[in-house]
Amino acid sequence: MTPKEKAFELVAKHSRILPMNQTTLLDHKNCSLIAVDEIIDILEDEGITFAEYHDKTTIEYWLEVKQEIEAL
């Protein structure tokens, strides 16, 4: 899954969970950004660097997801 697809998926999941009449797209994006920041923090705590892996578990992938969420 591309970072753009993952970003859209995360925001869409939050929009299904949070009541639409009480929230906005910005709320859904902010919830998704919190989740991505937590993933990045865990990866950094584990000492995973950009060069170590080239799959969905890298910090680089999640930073790209974060950028895509912000661009929505």
C-alpha positions as CSV (number, residue, x, y, z in Angstrom):
1,M,0.0,0.0,0.0
2,T,1.4,3.4,-0.9
3,P,1.7,6.1,1.7
4,K,-1.1,8.0,0.0
5,E,-3.4,5.0,0.1
6,K,-2.6,4.4,3.8
7,A,-3.2,8.1,4.6
8,F,-6.6,7.9,3.0
9,E,-7.4,4.6,4.7
10,L,-6.5,6.0,8.2
11,V,-8.6,9.2,7.7
12,A,-11.5,7.1,6.4
13,K,-11.4,4.8,9.4
14,H,-11.6,7.7,11.8
15,S,-14.5,9.2,9.8
16,R,-16.4,5.9,10.3
17,I,-15.7,5.8,14.1
18,L,-16.3,9.5,15.0
19,P,-19.8,10.9,14.5
20,M,-19.9,13.1,11.4
21,N,-22.4,15.6,12.9
22,Q,-19.9,16.4,15.6
23,T,-16.6,16.3,13.8
24,T,-14.8,17.6,10.7
25,L,-12.3,16.4,8.2
26,L,-9.7,18.2,10.3
27,D,-10.7,16.2,13.3
28,H,-10.3,13.0,11.4
29,K,-6.9,14.1,10.0
30,N,-5.7,15.1,13.5
31,C,-6.7,11.7,14.9
32,S,-4.8,9.9,12.1
33,L,-1.8,12.1,12.6
34,I,-1.7,11.2,16.3
35,A,-1.8,7.5,15.4
36,V,1.0,7.9,12.8
37,D,3.1,9.9,15.3
38,E,2.7,7.0,17.8
39,I,3.9,4.5,15.2
40,I,6.9,6.7,14.4
41,D,7.8,7.1,18.1
42,I,7.7,3.3,18.6
43,L,9.9,2.7,15.6
44,E,12.4,5.4,16.8
45,D,12.4,3.8,20.3
46,E,13.3,0.5,18.7
47,G,16.2,2.1,16.9
48,I,14.9,1.4,13.4
49,T,16.5,3.8,10.9
50,F,15.7,4.8,7.3
51,A,18.4,2.5,5.8
52,E,17.7,-0.7,7.9
53,Y,14.5,-1.8,6.2
54,H,12.6,-1.0,3.0
55,D,9.1,-2.0,3.8
56,K,6.0,-0.7,5.6
57,T,7.7,-0.7,9.0
58,T,10.2,2.0,8.3
59,I,10.1,5.5,9.7
60,E,10.4,6.8,6.2
61,Y,7.2,5.1,5.1
62,W,5.3,6.5,8.0
63,L,6.7,10.0,7.5
64,E,5.4,9.9,4.0
65,V,2.0,8.7,5.3
66,K,2.0,11.7,7.6
67,Q,2.7,14.1,4.8
68,E,-0.1,12.6,2.7
69,I,-2.5,13.0,5.6
70,E,-1.5,16.6,6.0
71,A,-2.1,17.1,2.2
72,L,-5.7,15.8,2.3
